[in-house]
Amino acid sequence: MASLFDNVVLTGACGGLGQALARELVDRGARVALVGMHAPTLEALVALAPQRCQAYTPDVSDTAAMQAMAGDWMGRFGAPTLVVANAGVAGGFDTGEASDLAVMRRMLEINLLGVATTFHPFLSAMRKRGEPAALVGIASVAGWRGMPGNGAYCGSKAGLIAYLQSLRAELRTSPLTVHTVSPGYLRTALTAGNRFAMPGLMEPEAAARALLRAVASGHEHIVLPRRVGWLSRALSCLPARWHDALLLRQPRKPRAGQPGATPIPGLSAATPAQPASPTERP
């Protein structure tokens, strides 16, 4: 029986957590399909184990491109034992600004639809193998409750959590397991521009090791780090007005086009952020 980490497909391999996962998997002897948007970063990762790694640069929300990637990988190495849908983007959001509607649409395409298009082309082949295998979706504690100025990201991650719940139920009678990972704050490019408090900030290398350890142990719900989950659940016990009041005191996450915002692949450069509204704090 193959190891869970024998044949791995990893999206978002260029990001902080993605690179940490890729390096950890390569160190464990895995064959890894590295999916991302920055070819030089992927090439550097492939160079760690050229015989066991292959780089791909599709848009994860493009069904045809993801199917082509899956076909090429399985033609080389067969059905994966582990698929990690890690690709994701983040950014502030203001419903009152028309330009931000494109941001929300693109965020949903990558963070939610992109997970389904990542899993889809492998699902049948993984089932046919008839051996234990795992599907991992990287959600967020931000999907547990909406936060001011972060509606697009929170909405995409809440939708992802529900989607993974549905998929898990559907696959209960199969050898496949579904794992929902909810990181808190990781020290990556996605959090570099944050101007608010980030309790429990975790290094991506530590998060990668903890994630793989938890998946191997069969945990279906994984929070990184666990104390952030406890804090989030404690805050959720407050009356909604009190909870909202606490969050409203924090600065907002930068919106697309604002200083500190991270780029969103595929988002038109013609939709820059409008000036901050009066409700946004500096």
C-alpha positions as CSV (number, residue, x, y, z in Angstrom):
1,M,0.0,0.0,0.0
2,A,1.4,3.4,-1.0
3,S,2.2,6.0,1.6
4,L,-0.2,9.0,1.9
5,F,2.7,11.2,0.9
6,D,3.8,9.1,-2.1
7,N,2.1,11.0,-4.9
8,V,1.0,14.6,-4.2
9,V,-0.7,17.4,-6.1
10,L,-0.2,20.8,-4.5
11,T,-1.7,24.0,-5.7
12,G,-0.6,27.4,-4.6
13,A,2.9,26.1,-4.5
14,C,4.5,29.6,-4.9
15,G,3.0,31.0,-1.7
16,G,4.5,30.9,1.8
17,L,2.6,27.9,3.0
18,G,2.8,26.3,-0.5
19,Q,6.5,26.5,-0.7
20,A,6.9,25.2,2.9
21,L,4.6,22.2,2.1
22,A,6.5,21.6,-1.2
23,R,9.9,21.5,0.6
24,E,8.6,19.3,3.4
25,L,7.0,16.8,0.9
26,V,10.1,16.6,-1.2
27,D,12.2,15.9,1.9
28,R,9.8,13.0,2.6
29,G,10.5,11.5,-0.8
30,A,7.2,12.4,-2.4
31,R,6.5,12.8,-6.0
32,V,5.0,16.3,-6.3
33,A,3.0,18.1,-8.9
34,L,3.7,21.8,-8.2
35,V,0.9,24.1,-9.4
36,G,1.4,27.8,-9.2
37,M,1.5,31.1,-11.2
38,H,5.2,32.1,-10.8
39,A,7.3,29.9,-13.1
40,P,10.7,30.8,-11.6
41,T,9.6,29.8,-8.1
42,L,8.2,26.5,-9.4
43,E,11.5,25.8,-11.3
44,A,13.5,26.4,-8.1
45,L,11.3,23.9,-6.3
46,V,11.5,21.3,-9.1
47,A,15.3,21.6,-8.9
48,L,15.1,20.1,-5.4
49,A,14.1,16.7,-7.0
50,P,13.8,16.9,-10.8
51,Q,12.9,13.2,-11.2
52,R,10.1,13.5,-8.7
53,C,8.6,16.9,-9.4
54,Q,6.8,18.6,-12.2
55,A,5.8,22.3,-12.5
56,Y,2.4,23.5,-13.9
57,T,1.0,27.0,-14.3
58,P,-2.7,26.8,-14.9
59,D,-5.3,29.1,-13.4
60,V,-6.9,26.9,-10.8
61,S,-10.4,28.2,-11.7
62,D,-10.0,27.1,-15.4
63,T,-11.6,23.6,-15.6
64,A,-10.0,22.7,-18.9
65,A,-6.5,23.8,-17.8
66,M,-6.8,21.9,-14.6
67,Q,-8.0,18.8,-16.4
68,A,-5.0,19.0,-18.8
69,M,-2.6,19.3,-15.8
70,A,-4.2,16.3,-14.1
71,G,-4.0,14.2,-17.3
72,D,-0.3,15.0,-17.8
73,W,0.5,14.3,-14.1
74,M,-1.4,11.0,-14.0
75,G,0.1,9.9,-17.3
76,R,3.5,10.3,-15.7
77,F,2.9,9.0,-12.1
78,G,-0.7,7.7,-11.8
79,A,-3.4,8.8,-9.5
80,P,-2.4,10.9,-6.5
81,T,-2.5,9.7,-2.9
82,L,-2.9,13.3,-1.6
83,V,-4.3,16.5,-3.3
84,V,-3.8,19.8,-1.4
85,A,-5.9,22.6,-2.7
86,N,-3.9,25.4,-1.3
87,A,-4.2,28.2,-3.9
88,G,-5.9,31.3,-2.5
89,V,-6.0,35.0,-2.5
90,A,-7.0,37.6,0.1
91,G,-7.9,41.3,0.1
92,G,-10.1,43.9,1.7
93,F,-13.6,44.4,0.3
94,D,-16.2,47.2,0.3
95,T,-19.7,46.4,-1.1
96,G,-20.3,50.1,-1.7
97,E,-17.5,50.3,-4.3
98,A,-18.4,49.0,-7.7
99,S,-14.8,48.1,-8.5
100,D,-14.7,45.7,-5.5
101,L,-17.4,43.5,-7.0
102,A,-14.8,42.2,-9.5
103,V,-12.5,41.5,-6.6
104,M,-15.2,39.4,-4.9
105,R,-15.9,37.5,-8.1
106,R,-12.3,36.7,-8.7
107,M,-11.8,35.7,-5.0
108,L,-14.7,33.3,-5.2
109,E,-13.3,31.8,-8.5
110,I,-9.9,31.1,-6.9
111,N,-10.7,30.4,-3.2
112,L,-13.9,28.4,-3.7
113,L,-14.4,27.2,-7.3
114,G,-10.6,26.6,-7.6
115,V,-10.8,23.9,-4.9
116,A,-13.5,22.0,-6.8
117,T,-11.7,22.3,-10.1
118,T,-8.5,21.0,-8.3
119,F,-10.2,17.9,-6.9
120,H,-12.5,17.1,-9.8
121,P,-10.0,15.7,-12.4
122,F,-8.5,13.3,-9.8
123,L,-11.5,12.1,-8.0
124,S,-12.5,9.2,-10.2
125,A,-9.0,7.9,-10.5
126,M,-8.4,8.1,-6.8
127,R,-11.6,6.2,-6.1
128,K,-10.6,3.5,-8.6
129,R,-7.3,2.9,-6.8
130,G,-9.3,1.6,-3.9
131,E,-6.6,2.6,-1.4
132,P,-6.6,5.3,1.3
133,A,-6.0,8.8,-0.1
134,A,-6.8,12.3,1.0
135,L,-8.2,15.6,-0.3
136,V,-7.1,18.7,1.7
137,G,-8.7,22.1,1.3
138,I,-7.1,25.2,2.9
139,A,-9.9,27.3,4.4
140,S,-9.4,29.8,7.2
141,V,-10.7,30.8,10.6
142,A,-11.9,33.8,8.7
143,G,-14.6,31.5,7.3
144,W,-16.0,30.9,10.7
145,R,-17.4,34.4,11.1
146,G,-17.5,37.5,8.9
147,M,-15.2,40.4,9.6
148,P,-15.7,44.1,8.7
149,G,-14.1,45.0,5.4
150,N,-13.3,41.4,4.6
151,G,-16.6,40.1,3.2
152,A,-15.2,38.6,0.0
153,Y,-12.5,36.6,1.7
154,C,-14.6,35.5,4.6
155,G,-17.5,34.6,2.3
156,S,-15.2,32.5,0.0
157,K,-13.7,30.6,3.0
158,A,-17.1,30.0,4.6
159,G,-18.3,28.7,1.3
160,L,-15.3,26.5,1.1
161,I,-15.8,25.0,4.6
162,A,-19.4,24.1,3.6
163,Y,-18.3,22.6,0.3
164,L,-15.7,20.4,2.1
165,Q,-18.4,19.3,4.6
166,S,-20.6,18.2,1.7
167,L,-17.7,16.4,-0.1
168,R,-16.7,14.7,3.1
169,A,-20.2,13.3,3.5
170,E,-20.3,12.1,-0.1
171,L,-17.1,10.2,0.3
172,R,-17.7,8.6,3.7
173,T,-18.1,5.1,2.2
174,S,-14.9,5.4,0.1
175,P,-11.3,5.1,1.0
176,L,-10.9,8.9,0.5
177,T,-10.8,11.3,3.4
178,V,-11.5,15.1,3.2
179,H,-9.6,17.5,5.5
180,T,-10.5,21.1,6.2
181,V,-7.6,23.2,7.3
182,S,-8.3,26.5,9.0
183,P,-5.1,28.5,9.5
184,G,-5.2,31.6,11.6
185,Y,-2.4,34.1,10.7
186,L,0.7,32.8,8.9
187,R,3.7,34.9,8.1
188,T,3.2,35.0,4.3
189,A,2.7,37.6,1.6
190,L,-1.0,37.4,2.2
191,T,-0.6,38.8,5.7
192,A,2.4,41.1,5.1
193,G,0.1,44.1,4.5
194,N,-2.2,43.6,7.4
195,R,-2.4,46.6,9.7
196,F,-4.4,44.9,12.5
197,A,-3.4,42.6,15.3
198,M,-2.6,39.0,14.3
199,P,-2.6,36.8,17.4
200,G,-0.8,33.5,17.1
201,L,1.2,34.5,14.0
202,M,2.7,31.2,12.8
203,E,5.7,30.5,10.5
204,P,4.8,28.7,7.3
205,E,7.4,25.9,7.9
206,A,5.8,25.1,11.3
207,A,2.4,25.2,9.8
208,A,3.3,22.8,7.0
209,R,4.7,20.2,9.4
210,A,1.7,20.5,11.7
211,L,-0.7,20.2,8.7
212,L,0.9,17.1,7.3
213,R,1.1,15.5,10.7
214,A,-2.6,16.1,11.3
215,V,-3.6,14.8,7.9
216,A,-1.6,11.6,8.5
217,S,-3.3,11.2,11.9
218,G,-6.7,11.4,10.2
219,H,-7.9,14.7,11.7
220,E,-10.7,16.0,9.5
221,H,-10.7,19.6,11.0
222,I,-7.3,21.2,11.4
223,V,-6.7,24.6,13.0
224,L,-3.3,26.2,12.8
225,P,-2.3,27.1,15.5
226,R,-4.9,25.5,17.7
227,R,-4.9,28.3,20.2
228,V,-6.2,30.7,17.5
229,G,-9.2,28.4,17.1
230,W,-9.9,28.5,20.9
231,L,-9.7,32.3,20.8
232,S,-12.0,32.6,17.8
233,R,-14.6,30.2,19.5
234,A,-14.3,32.2,22.7
235,L,-15.0,35.5,20.9
236,S,-18.0,33.9,19.1
237,C,-19.6,33.4,22.5
238,L,-20.0,37.2,22.8
239,P,-23.2,38.9,21.8
240,A,-22.9,39.8,18.1
241,R,-22.9,43.6,18.8
242,W,-20.0,43.2,21.2
243,H,-18.1,41.0,18.8
244,D,-18.6,43.5,16.0
245,A,-17.6,46.4,18.2
246,L,-14.3,44.8,18.9
247,L,-13.6,44.1,15.2
248,L,-14.6,47.6,14.1
249,R,-11.8,49.0,16.2
250,Q,-9.2,47.2,14.1
251,P,-7.8,48.7,10.9
252,R,-9.2,47.2,7.7
253,K,-7.3,44.9,5.4
254,P,-6.0,46.8,2.4
255,R,-8.2,46.6,-0.7
256,A,-6.9,45.9,-4.2
257,G,-4.8,48.8,-5.4
258,Q,-4.2,50.2,-1.9
259,P,-0.7,50.2,-0.2
260,G,0.0,46.8,1.3
261,A,-2.6,44.9,-0.8
262,T,-1.4,41.6,-2.3
263,P,-1.9,41.1,-6.1
264,I,-4.9,39.0,-7.2
265,P,-4.0,37.0,-10.3
266,G,-6.5,37.5,-13.1
267,L,-7.9,40.7,-11.7
268,S,-8.0,43.4,-14.3
269,A,-5.7,46.3,-13.6
270,A,-8.6,48.5,-14.7
271,T,-10.3,48.1,-11.4
272,P,-8.2,50.0,-8.9
273,A,-9.4,50.6,-5.4
274,Q,-11.3,53.8,-4.8
275,P,-10.2,56.1,-1.9
276,A,-10.9,54.7,1.5
277,S,-14.4,55.4,2.8
278,P,-14.9,57.4,6.0
279,T,-15.6,54.2,7.9
280,E,-12.1,52.8,7.1
281,R,-9.4,53.4,9.7
282,P,-5.9,54.4,8.6
